[in-house]
Amino acid sequence: MMGMRFTPKGYGGHRRDTEQVKRDGWNEEGLFAVMLDDHRLTWPEREPRRQLGERLYGKREREMRHG
């Protein structure tokens, strides 16, 4: 007799780190996720992404409270 599963197939086990989730999203779905404070980005790389985020989703709550 097989043991009962308490989680659906594909759940549990090894968890991917955040960077792997981002890589997989890019490779599999064409999704692009970046943190604006990523140290690998320069200001000229970061600023247009911030502006695009604001255009698509509005100002971030944190920025609205502080400025």
LUMLUMDREN-2810 file (N, C-alpha, C; in Angstrom, 1 decimal):
<atoms>
<atom><aa>M</aa><ch>A</ch><at>N</at><xx>0.8</xx><yy>-1.2</yy><zz>0.0</zz></atom>
<atom><aa>M</aa><ch>A</ch><at>CA</at><xx>0.0</xx><yy>0.0</yy><zz>0.0</zz></atom>
<atom><aa>M</aa><ch>A</ch><at>C</at><xx>0.9</xx><yy>1.2</yy><zz>0.0</zz></atom>
<atom><aa>M</aa><ch>A</ch><at>N</at><xx>0.6</xx><yy>2.2</yy><zz>-0.8</zz></atom>
<atom><aa>M</aa><ch>A</ch><at>CA</at><xx>1.3</xx><yy>3.4</yy><zz>-0.9</zz></atom>
<atom><aa>M</aa><ch>A</ch><at>C</at><xx>0.9</xx><yy>4.4</yy><zz>0.2</zz></atom>
<atom><aa>G</aa><ch>A</ch><at>N</at><xx>1.9</xx><yy>5.2</yy><zz>0.7</zz></atom>
<atom><aa>G</aa><ch>A</ch><at>CA</at><xx>1.6</xx><yy>6.2</yy><zz>1.7</zz></atom>
<atom><aa>G</aa><ch>A</ch><at>C</at><xx>0.7</xx><yy>7.3</yy><zz>1.2</zz></atom>
<atom><aa>M</aa><ch>A</ch><at>N</at><xx>0.0</xx><yy>7.9</yy><zz>2.1</zz></atom>
<atom><aa>M</aa><ch>A</ch><at>CA</at><xx>-0.9</xx><yy>9.0</yy><zz>1.7</zz></atom>
<atom><aa>M</aa><ch>A</ch><at>C</at><xx>0.0</xx><yy>10.3</yy><zz>1.5</zz></atom>
<atom><aa>R</aa><ch>A</ch><at>N</at><xx>-0.4</xx><yy>11.1</yy><zz>0.5</zz></atom>
<atom><aa>R</aa><ch>A</ch><at>CA</at><xx>0.3</xx><yy>12.4</yy><zz>0.3</zz></atom>
<atom><aa>R</aa><ch>A</ch><at>C</at><xx>-0.5</xx><yy>13.4</yy><zz>1.1</zz></atom>
<atom><aa>F</aa><ch>A</ch><at>N</at><xx>0.2</xx><yy>14.3</yy><zz>1.8</zz></atom>
<atom><aa>F</aa><ch>A</ch><at>CA</at><xx>-0.5</xx><yy>15.4</yy><zz>2.5</zz></atom>
<atom><aa>F</aa><ch>A</ch><at>C</at><xx>-0.4</xx><yy>16.7</yy><zz>1.7</zz></atom>
<atom><aa>T</aa><ch>A</ch><at>N</at><xx>0.4</xx><yy>16.7</yy><zz>0.7</zz></atom>
<atom><aa>T</aa><ch>A</ch><at>CA</at><xx>0.6</xx><yy>17.9</yy><zz>-0.1</zz></atom>
<atom><aa>T</aa><ch>A</ch><at>C</at><xx>0.4</xx><yy>17.5</yy><zz>-1.6</zz></atom>
<atom><aa>P</aa><ch>A</ch><at>N</at><xx>-0.1</xx><yy>18.4</yy><zz>-2.4</zz></atom>
<atom><aa>P</aa><ch>A</ch><at>CA</at><xx>-0.2</xx><yy>18.1</yy><zz>-3.8</zz></atom>
<atom><aa>P</aa><ch>A</ch><at>C</at><xx>1.2</xx><yy>17.8</yy><zz>-4.5</zz></atom>
<atom><aa>K</aa><ch>A</ch><at>N</at><xx>1.2</xx><yy>17.1</yy><zz>-5.6</zz></atom>
<atom><aa>K</aa><ch>A</ch><at>CA</at><xx>2.4</xx><yy>16.8</yy><zz>-6.3</zz></atom>
<atom><aa>K</aa><ch>A</ch><at>C</at><xx>3.1</xx><yy>18.1</yy><zz>-6.7</zz></atom>
<atom><aa>G</aa><ch>A</ch><at>N</at><xx>4.3</xx><yy>18.2</yy><zz>-6.5</zz></atom>
<atom><aa>G</aa><ch>A</ch><at>CA</at><xx>5.1</xx><yy>19.4</yy><zz>-6.8</zz></atom>
<atom><aa>G</aa><ch>A</ch><at>C</at><xx>5.3</xx><yy>20.4</yy><zz>-5.7</zz></atom>
<atom><aa>Y</aa><ch>A</ch><at>N</at><xx>4.6</xx><yy>20.1</yy><zz>-4.6</zz></atom>
<atom><aa>Y</aa><ch>A</ch><at>CA</at><xx>4.7</xx><yy>21.0</yy><zz>-3.4</zz></atom>
<atom><aa>Y</aa><ch>A</ch><at>C</at><xx>5.6</xx><yy>20.2</yy><zz>-2.4</zz></atom>
<atom><aa>G</aa><ch>A</ch><at>N</at><xx>6.3</xx><yy>21.0</yy><zz>-1.5</zz></atom>
<atom><aa>G</aa><ch>A</ch><at>CA</at><xx>7.1</xx><yy>20.4</yy><zz>-0.5</zz></atom>
<atom><aa>G</aa><ch>A</ch><at>C</at><xx>8.5</xx><yy>20.1</yy><zz>-1.2</zz></atom>
<atom><aa>G</aa><ch>A</ch><at>N</at><xx>9.4</xx><yy>19.5</yy><zz>-0.4</zz></atom>
<atom><aa>G</aa><ch>A</ch><at>CA</at><xx>10.7</xx><yy>19.2</yy><zz>-0.9</zz></atom>
<atom><aa>G</aa><ch>A</ch><at>C</at><xx>11.6</xx><yy>20.4</yy><zz>-1.0</zz></atom>
<atom><aa>H</aa><ch>A</ch><at>N</at><xx>12.4</xx><yy>20.5</yy><zz>-2.1</zz></atom>
<atom><aa>H</aa><ch>A</ch><at>CA</at><xx>13.4</xx><yy>21.5</yy><zz>-2.3</zz></atom>
<atom><aa>H</aa><ch>A</ch><at>C</at><xx>12.7</xx><yy>22.8</yy><zz>-2.7</zz></atom>
<atom><aa>R</aa><ch>A</ch><at>N</at><xx>13.1</xx><yy>23.9</yy><zz>-2.0</zz></atom>
<atom><aa>R</aa><ch>A</ch><at>CA</at><xx>12.5</xx><yy>25.2</yy><zz>-2.3</zz></atom>
<atom><aa>R</aa><ch>A</ch><at>C</at><xx>13.6</xx><yy>26.0</yy><zz>-3.1</zz></atom>
<atom><aa>R</aa><ch>A</ch><at>N</at><xx>13.1</xx><yy>26.7</yy><zz>-4.2</zz></atom>
<atom><aa>R</aa><ch>A</ch><at>CA</at><xx>14.0</xx><yy>27.5</yy><zz>-5.0</zz></atom>
<atom><aa>R</aa><ch>A</ch><at>C</at><xx>14.3</xx><yy>28.8</yy><zz>-4.3</zz></atom>
<atom><aa>D</aa><ch>A</ch><at>N</at><xx>15.5</xx><yy>29.3</yy><zz>-4.4</zz></atom>
<atom><aa>D</aa><ch>A</ch><at>CA</at><xx>15.8</xx><yy>30.6</yy><zz>-3.8</zz></atom>
<atom><aa>D</aa><ch>A</ch><at>C</at><xx>15.2</xx><yy>31.7</yy><zz>-4.8</zz></atom>
<atom><aa>T</aa><ch>A</ch><at>N</at><xx>15.1</xx><yy>32.9</yy><zz>-4.3</zz></atom>
<atom><aa>T</aa><ch>A</ch><at>CA</at><xx>14.5</xx><yy>34.0</yy><zz>-5.0</zz></atom>
<atom><aa>T</aa><ch>A</ch><at>C</at><xx>15.1</xx><yy>34.2</yy><zz>-6.4</zz></atom>
<atom><aa>E</aa><ch>A</ch><at>N</at><xx>16.4</xx><yy>34.2</yy><zz>-6.5</zz></atom>
<atom><aa>E</aa><ch>A</ch><at>CA</at><xx>17.1</xx><yy>34.4</yy><zz>-7.7</zz></atom>
<atom><aa>E</aa><ch>A</ch><at>C</at><xx>16.7</xx><yy>33.3</yy><zz>-8.7</zz></atom>
<atom><aa>Q</aa><ch>A</ch><at>N</at><xx>16.6</xx><yy>32.1</yy><zz>-8.3</zz></atom>
<atom><aa>Q</aa><ch>A</ch><at>CA</at><xx>16.2</xx><yy>31.0</yy><zz>-9.2</zz></atom>
<atom><aa>Q</aa><ch>A</ch><at>C</at><xx>14.8</xx><yy>31.1</yy><zz>-9.7</zz></atom>
<atom><aa>V</aa><ch>A</ch><at>N</at><xx>13.9</xx><yy>31.6</yy><zz>-8.8</zz></atom>
<atom><aa>V</aa><ch>A</ch><at>CA</at><xx>12.5</xx><yy>31.9</yy><zz>-9.2</zz></atom>
<atom><aa>V</aa><ch>A</ch><at>C</at><xx>12.5</xx><yy>32.9</yy><zz>-10.3</zz></atom>
<atom><aa>K</aa><ch>A</ch><at>N</at><xx>13.3</xx><yy>34.0</yy><zz>-10.1</zz></atom>
<atom><aa>K</aa><ch>A</ch><at>CA</at><xx>13.4</xx><yy>35.0</yy><zz>-11.1</zz></atom>
<atom><aa>K</aa><ch>A</ch><at>C</at><xx>13.9</xx><yy>34.5</yy><zz>-12.5</zz></atom>
<atom><aa>R</aa><ch>A</ch><at>N</at><xx>15.0</xx><yy>33.7</yy><zz>-12.4</zz></atom>
<atom><aa>R</aa><ch>A</ch><at>CA</at><xx>15.6</xx><yy>33.1</yy><zz>-13.6</zz></atom>
<atom><aa>R</aa><ch>A</ch><at>C</at><xx>14.6</xx><yy>32.2</yy><zz>-14.3</zz></atom>
<atom><aa>D</aa><ch>A</ch><at>N</at><xx>13.9</xx><yy>31.4</yy><zz>-13.5</zz></atom>
<atom><aa>D</aa><ch>A</ch><at>CA</at><xx>12.9</xx><yy>30.5</yy><zz>-14.1</zz></atom>
<atom><aa>D</aa><ch>A</ch><at>C</at><xx>11.7</xx><yy>31.3</yy><zz>-14.8</zz></atom>
<atom><aa>G</aa><ch>A</ch><at>N</at><xx>11.3</xx><yy>32.4</yy><zz>-14.1</zz></atom>
<atom><aa>G</aa><ch>A</ch><at>CA</at><xx>10.2</xx><yy>33.2</yy><zz>-14.7</zz></atom>
<atom><aa>G</aa><ch>A</ch><at>C</at><xx>10.6</xx><yy>33.8</yy><zz>-16.0</zz></atom>
<atom><aa>W</aa><ch>A</ch><at>N</at><xx>11.9</xx><yy>34.3</yy><zz>-16.0</zz></atom>
<atom><aa>W</aa><ch>A</ch><at>CA</at><xx>12.4</xx><yy>34.9</yy><zz>-17.3</zz></atom>
<atom><aa>W</aa><ch>A</ch><at>C</at><xx>12.5</xx><yy>33.8</yy><zz>-18.4</zz></atom>
<atom><aa>N</aa><ch>A</ch><at>N</at><xx>13.1</xx><yy>32.7</yy><zz>-18.1</zz></atom>
<atom><aa>N</aa><ch>A</ch><at>CA</at><xx>13.3</xx><yy>31.7</yy><zz>-19.1</zz></atom>
<atom><aa>N</aa><ch>A</ch><at>C</at><xx>12.0</xx><yy>31.0</yy><zz>-19.5</zz></atom>
<atom><aa>E</aa><ch>A</ch><at>N</at><xx>11.1</xx><yy>30.7</yy><zz>-18.6</zz></atom>
<atom><aa>E</aa><ch>A</ch><at>CA</at><xx>9.9</xx><yy>30.0</yy><zz>-18.9</zz></atom>
<atom><aa>E</aa><ch>A</ch><at>C</at><xx>8.7</xx><yy>30.8</yy><zz>-19.4</zz></atom>
<atom><aa>E</aa><ch>A</ch><at>N</at><xx>8.6</xx><yy>32.1</yy><zz>-18.8</zz></atom>
<atom><aa>E</aa><ch>A</ch><at>CA</at><xx>7.4</xx><yy>32.9</yy><zz>-19.1</zz></atom>
<atom><aa>E</aa><ch>A</ch><at>C</at><xx>7.7</xx><yy>34.2</yy><zz>-19.7</zz></atom>
<atom><aa>G</aa><ch>A</ch><at>N</at><xx>9.0</xx><yy>34.6</yy><zz>-19.8</zz></atom>
<atom><aa>G</aa><ch>A</ch><at>CA</at><xx>9.3</xx><yy>36.0</yy><zz>-20.2</zz></atom>
<atom><aa>G</aa><ch>A</ch><at>C</at><xx>9.0</xx><yy>37.0</yy><zz>-19.2</zz></atom>
<atom><aa>L</aa><ch>A</ch><at>N</at><xx>8.9</xx><yy>36.6</yy><zz>-17.9</zz></atom>
<atom><aa>L</aa><ch>A</ch><at>CA</at><xx>8.6</xx><yy>37.6</yy><zz>-16.9</zz></atom>
<atom><aa>L</aa><ch>A</ch><at>C</at><xx>10.0</xx><yy>38.2</yy><zz>-16.4</zz></atom>
<atom><aa>F</aa><ch>A</ch><at>N</at><xx>10.0</xx><yy>39.4</yy><zz>-16.0</zz></atom>
<atom><aa>F</aa><ch>A</ch><at>CA</at><xx>11.2</xx><yy>40.1</yy><zz>-15.6</zz></atom>
<atom><aa>F</aa><ch>A</ch><at>C</at><xx>10.9</xx><yy>40.7</yy><zz>-14.2</zz></atom>
<atom><aa>A</aa><ch>A</ch><at>N</at><xx>11.7</xx><yy>40.3</yy><zz>-13.2</zz></atom>
<atom><aa>A</aa><ch>A</ch><at>CA</at><xx>11.5</xx><yy>40.8</yy><zz>-11.9</zz></atom>
<atom><aa>A</aa><ch>A</ch><at>C</at><xx>12.9</xx><yy>41.3</yy><zz>-11.4</zz></atom>
<atom><aa>V</aa><ch>A</ch><at>N</at><xx>12.9</xx><yy>42.6</yy><zz>-10.9</zz></atom>
<atom><aa>V</aa><ch>A</ch><at>CA</at><xx>14.1</xx><yy>43.1</yy><zz>-10.4</zz></atom>
<atom><aa>V</aa><ch>A</ch><at>C</at><xx>13.8</xx><yy>44.0</yy><zz>-9.2</zz></atom>
<atom><aa>M</aa><ch>A</ch><at>N</at><xx>14.7</xx><yy>43.9</yy><zz>-8.2</zz></atom>
<atom><aa>M</aa><ch>A</ch><at>CA</at><xx>14.5</xx><yy>44.8</yy><zz>-7.0</zz></atom>
<atom><aa>M</aa><ch>A</ch><at>C</at><xx>15.2</xx><yy>46.1</yy><zz>-7.4</zz></atom>
<atom><aa>L</aa><ch>A</ch><at>N</at><xx>14.6</xx><yy>47.2</yy><zz>-7.1</zz></atom>
<atom><aa>L</aa><ch>A</ch><at>CA</at><xx>15.2</xx><yy>48.5</yy><zz>-7.4</zz></atom>
<atom><aa>L</aa><ch>A</ch><at>C</at><xx>16.4</xx><yy>48.8</yy><zz>-6.6</zz></atom>
<atom><aa>D</aa><ch>A</ch><at>N</at><xx>16.6</xx><yy>48.2</yy><zz>-5.5</zz></atom>
<atom><aa>D</aa><ch>A</ch><at>CA</at><xx>17.8</xx><yy>48.4</yy><zz>-4.7</zz></atom>
<atom><aa>D</aa><ch>A</ch><at>C</at><xx>18.9</xx><yy>47.3</yy><zz>-5.0</zz></atom>
<atom><aa>D</aa><ch>A</ch><at>N</at><xx>18.7</xx><yy>46.6</yy><zz>-6.1</zz></atom>
<atom><aa>D</aa><ch>A</ch><at>CA</at><xx>19.7</xx><yy>45.5</yy><zz>-6.5</zz></atom>
<atom><aa>D</aa><ch>A</ch><at>C</at><xx>21.1</xx><yy>46.2</yy><zz>-6.7</zz></atom>
<atom><aa>H</aa><ch>A</ch><at>N</at><xx>22.1</xx><yy>45.8</yy><zz>-6.0</zz></atom>
<atom><aa>H</aa><ch>A</ch><at>CA</at><xx>23.4</xx><yy>46.5</yy><zz>-6.1</zz></atom>
<atom><aa>H</aa><ch>A</ch><at>C</at><xx>24.1</xx><yy>46.3</yy><zz>-7.5</zz></atom>
<atom><aa>R</aa><ch>A</ch><at>N</at><xx>23.5</xx><yy>45.3</yy><zz>-8.3</zz></atom>
<atom><aa>R</aa><ch>A</ch><at>CA</at><xx>24.1</xx><yy>45.1</yy><zz>-9.6</zz></atom>
<atom><aa>R</aa><ch>A</ch><at>C</at><xx>23.7</xx><yy>46.1</yy><zz>-10.6</zz></atom>
<atom><aa>L</aa><ch>A</ch><at>N</at><xx>22.6</xx><yy>46.9</yy><zz>-10.3</zz></atom>
<atom><aa>L</aa><ch>A</ch><at>CA</at><xx>22.1</xx><yy>47.9</yy><zz>-11.2</zz></atom>
<atom><aa>L</aa><ch>A</ch><at>C</at><xx>22.7</xx><yy>49.3</yy><zz>-10.9</zz></atom>
<atom><aa>T</aa><ch>A</ch><at>N</at><xx>23.0</xx><yy>50.1</yy><zz>-11.9</zz></atom>
<atom><aa>T</aa><ch>A</ch><at>CA</at><xx>23.4</xx><yy>51.5</yy><zz>-11.7</zz></atom>
<atom><aa>T</aa><ch>A</ch><at>C</at><xx>22.1</xx><yy>52.3</yy><zz>-11.8</zz></atom>
<atom><aa>W</aa><ch>A</ch><at>N</at><xx>22.3</xx><yy>53.6</yy><zz>-11.4</zz></atom>
<atom><aa>W</aa><ch>A</ch><at>CA</at><xx>21.1</xx><yy>54.5</yy><zz>-11.4</zz></atom>
<atom><aa>W</aa><ch>A</ch><at>C</at><xx>20.5</xx><yy>54.6</yy><zz>-12.8</zz></atom>
<atom><aa>P</aa><ch>A</ch><at>N</at><xx>21.3</xx><yy>54.7</yy><zz>-13.8</zz></atom>
<atom><aa>P</aa><ch>A</ch><at>CA</at><xx>20.6</xx><yy>54.8</yy><zz>-15.2</zz></atom>
<atom><aa>P</aa><ch>A</ch><at>C</at><xx>19.9</xx><yy>53.5</yy><zz>-15.6</zz></atom>
<atom><aa>E</aa><ch>A</ch><at>N</at><xx>20.2</xx><yy>52.4</yy><zz>-15.0</zz></atom>
<atom><aa>E</aa><ch>A</ch><at>CA</at><xx>19.5</xx><yy>51.1</yy><zz>-15.2</zz></atom>
<atom><aa>E</aa><ch>A</ch><at>C</at><xx>18.3</xx><yy>51.0</yy><zz>-14.3</zz></atom>
<atom><aa>R</aa><ch>A</ch><at>N</at><xx>18.4</xx><yy>51.5</yy><zz>-13.1</zz></atom>
<atom><aa>R</aa><ch>A</ch><at>CA</at><xx>17.3</xx><yy>51.4</yy><zz>-12.1</zz></atom>
<atom><aa>R</aa><ch>A</ch><at>C</at><xx>16.1</xx><yy>52.4</yy><zz>-12.4</zz></atom>
<atom><aa>E</aa><ch>A</ch><at>N</at><xx>16.5</xx><yy>53.6</yy><zz>-12.7</zz></atom>
<atom><aa>E</aa><ch>A</ch><at>CA</at><xx>15.4</xx><yy>54.7</yy><zz>-12.8</zz></atom>
<atom><aa>E</aa><ch>A</ch><at>C</at><xx>14.3</xx><yy>54.4</yy><zz>-13.9</zz></atom>
<atom><aa>P</aa><ch>A</ch><at>N</at><xx>14.7</xx><yy>54.0</yy><zz>-15.1</zz></atom>
<atom><aa>P</aa><ch>A</ch><at>CA</at><xx>13.6</xx><yy>53.7</yy><zz>-16.0</zz></atom>
<atom><aa>P</aa><ch>A</ch><at>C</at><xx>12.7</xx><yy>52.5</yy><zz>-15.6</zz></atom>
<atom><aa>R</aa><ch>A</ch><at>N</at><xx>13.2</xx><yy>51.6</yy><zz>-14.8</zz></atom>
<atom><aa>R</aa><ch>A</ch><at>CA</at><xx>12.4</xx><yy>50.5</yy><zz>-14.3</zz></atom>
<atom><aa>R</aa><ch>A</ch><at>C</at><xx>11.5</xx><yy>51.0</yy><zz>-13.2</zz></atom>
<atom><aa>R</aa><ch>A</ch><at>N</at><xx>12.0</xx><yy>51.9</yy><zz>-12.4</zz></atom>
<atom><aa>R</aa><ch>A</ch><at>CA</at><xx>11.1</xx><yy>52.5</yy><zz>-11.4</zz></atom>
<atom><aa>R</aa><ch>A</ch><at>C</at><xx>10.0</xx><yy>53.2</yy><zz>-12.0</zz></atom>
<atom><aa>Q</aa><ch>A</ch><at>N</at><xx>10.3</xx><yy>54.0</yy><zz>-13.1</zz></atom>
<atom><aa>Q</aa><ch>A</ch><at>CA</at><xx>9.3</xx><yy>54.8</yy><zz>-13.8</zz></atom>
<atom><aa>Q</aa><ch>A</ch><at>C</at><xx>8.2</xx><yy>53.9</yy><zz>-14.4</zz></atom>
<atom><aa>L</aa><ch>A</ch><at>N</at><xx>8.7</xx><yy>52.8</yy><zz>-15.0</zz></atom>
<atom><aa>L</aa><ch>A</ch><at>CA</at><xx>7.8</xx><yy>51.8</yy><zz>-15.7</zz></atom>
<atom><aa>L</aa><ch>A</ch><at>C</at><xx>6.9</xx><yy>51.2</yy><zz>-14.6</zz></atom>
<atom><aa>G</aa><ch>A</ch><at>N</at><xx>7.4</xx><yy>50.8</yy><zz>-13.5</zz></atom>
<atom><aa>G</aa><ch>A</ch><at>CA</at><xx>6.6</xx><yy>50.2</yy><zz>-12.4</zz></atom>
<atom><aa>G</aa><ch>A</ch><at>C</at><xx>5.6</xx><yy>51.2</yy><zz>-12.0</zz></atom>
<atom><aa>E</aa><ch>A</ch><at>N</at><xx>5.9</xx><yy>52.5</yy><zz>-11.8</zz></atom>
<atom><aa>E</aa><ch>A</ch><at>CA</at><xx>4.9</xx><yy>53.5</yy><zz>-11.4</zz></atom>
<atom><aa>E</aa><ch>A</ch><at>C</at><xx>3.8</xx><yy>53.6</yy><zz>-12.5</zz></atom>
<atom><aa>R</aa><ch>A</ch><at>N</at><xx>4.2</xx><yy>53.6</yy><zz>-13.7</zz></atom>
<atom><aa>R</aa><ch>A</ch><at>CA</at><xx>3.3</xx><yy>53.8</yy><zz>-14.8</zz></atom>
<atom><aa>R</aa><ch>A</ch><at>C</at><xx>2.3</xx><yy>52.6</yy><zz>-14.8</zz></atom>
<atom><aa>L</aa><ch>A</ch><at>N</at><xx>2.8</xx><yy>51.4</yy><zz>-14.6</zz></atom>
<atom><aa>L</aa><ch>A</ch><at>CA</at><xx>1.9</xx><yy>50.2</yy><zz>-14.7</zz></atom>
<atom><aa>L</aa><ch>A</ch><at>C</at><xx>1.1</xx><yy>50.0</yy><zz>-13.4</zz></atom>
<atom><aa>Y</aa><ch>A</ch><at>N</at><xx>1.7</xx><yy>50.2</yy><zz>-12.3</zz></atom>
<atom><aa>Y</aa><ch>A</ch><at>CA</at><xx>1.1</xx><yy>49.8</yy><zz>-11.0</zz></atom>
<atom><aa>Y</aa><ch>A</ch><at>C</at><xx>0.9</xx><yy>51.0</yy><zz>-10.0</zz></atom>
<atom><aa>G</aa><ch>A</ch><at>N</at><xx>1.3</xx><yy>52.2</yy><zz>-10.3</zz></atom>
<atom><aa>G</aa><ch>A</ch><at>CA</at><xx>1.2</xx><yy>53.3</yy><zz>-9.4</zz></atom>
<atom><aa>G</aa><ch>A</ch><at>C</at><xx>2.4</xx><yy>53.4</yy><zz>-8.5</zz></atom>
<atom><aa>K</aa><ch>A</ch><at>N</at><xx>2.4</xx><yy>54.5</yy><zz>-7.8</zz></atom>
<atom><aa>K</aa><ch>A</ch><at>CA</at><xx>3.5</xx><yy>54.7</yy><zz>-6.8</zz></atom>
<atom><aa>K</aa><ch>A</ch><at>C</at><xx>3.4</xx><yy>53.7</yy><zz>-5.7</zz></atom>
<atom><aa>R</aa><ch>A</ch><at>N</at><xx>4.6</xx><yy>53.3</yy><zz>-5.2</zz></atom>
<atom><aa>R</aa><ch>A</ch><at>CA</at><xx>4.7</xx><yy>52.4</yy><zz>-4.1</zz></atom>
<atom><aa>R</aa><ch>A</ch><at>C</at><xx>4.2</xx><yy>53.0</yy><zz>-2.9</zz></atom>
<atom><aa>E</aa><ch>A</ch><at>N</at><xx>3.6</xx><yy>52.3</yy><zz>-2.0</zz></atom>
<atom><aa>E</aa><ch>A</ch><at>CA</at><xx>3.1</xx><yy>52.8</yy><zz>-0.8</zz></atom>
<atom><aa>E</aa><ch>A</ch><at>C</at><xx>4.2</xx><yy>53.4</yy><zz>0.1</zz></atom>
<atom><aa>R</aa><ch>A</ch><at>N</at><xx>5.3</xx><yy>52.8</yy><zz>0.1</zz></atom>
<atom><aa>R</aa><ch>A</ch><at>CA</at><xx>6.4</xx><yy>53.3</yy><zz>0.9</zz></atom>
<atom><aa>R</aa><ch>A</ch><at>C</at><xx>6.8</xx><yy>54.7</yy><zz>0.4</zz></atom>
<atom><aa>E</aa><ch>A</ch><at>N</at><xx>6.9</xx><yy>54.9</yy><zz>-0.9</zz></atom>
<atom><aa>E</aa><ch>A</ch><at>CA</at><xx>7.3</xx><yy>56.2</yy><zz>-1.4</zz></atom>
<atom><aa>E</aa><ch>A</ch><at>C</at><xx>6.2</xx><yy>57.2</yy><zz>-1.2</zz></atom>
<atom><aa>M</aa><ch>A</ch><at>N</at><xx>5.0</xx><yy>56.8</yy><zz>-1.2</zz></atom>
<atom><aa>M</aa><ch>A</ch><at>CA</at><xx>3.9</xx><yy>57.8</yy><zz>-1.0</zz></atom>
<atom><aa>M</aa><ch>A</ch><at>C</at><xx>3.9</xx><yy>58.3</yy><zz>0.4</zz></atom>
<atom><aa>R</aa><ch>A</ch><at>N</at><xx>4.3</xx><yy>57.5</yy><zz>1.4</zz></atom>
<atom><aa>R</aa><ch>A</ch><at>CA</at><xx>4.3</xx><yy>57.9</yy><zz>2.8</zz></atom>
<atom><aa>R</aa><ch>A</ch><at>C</at><xx>5.5</xx><yy>58.9</yy><zz>3.1</zz></atom>
<atom><aa>H</aa><ch>A</ch><at>N</at><xx>6.6</xx><yy>58.6</yy><zz>2.4</zz></atom>
<atom><aa>H</aa><ch>A</ch><at>CA</at><xx>7.8</xx><yy>59.4</yy><zz>2.7</zz></atom>
<atom><aa>H</aa><ch>A</ch><at>C</at><xx>8.0</xx><yy>60.6</yy><zz>1.7</zz></atom>
<atom><aa>G</aa><ch>A</ch><at>N</at><xx>7.3</xx><yy>60.7</yy><zz>0.7</zz></atom>
<atom><aa>G</aa><ch>A</ch><at>CA</at><xx>7.6</xx><yy>61.8</yy><zz>-0.2</zz></atom>
<atom><aa>G</aa><ch>A</ch><at>C</at><xx>6.4</xx><yy>62.1</yy><zz>-1.0</zz></atom>
</atoms>
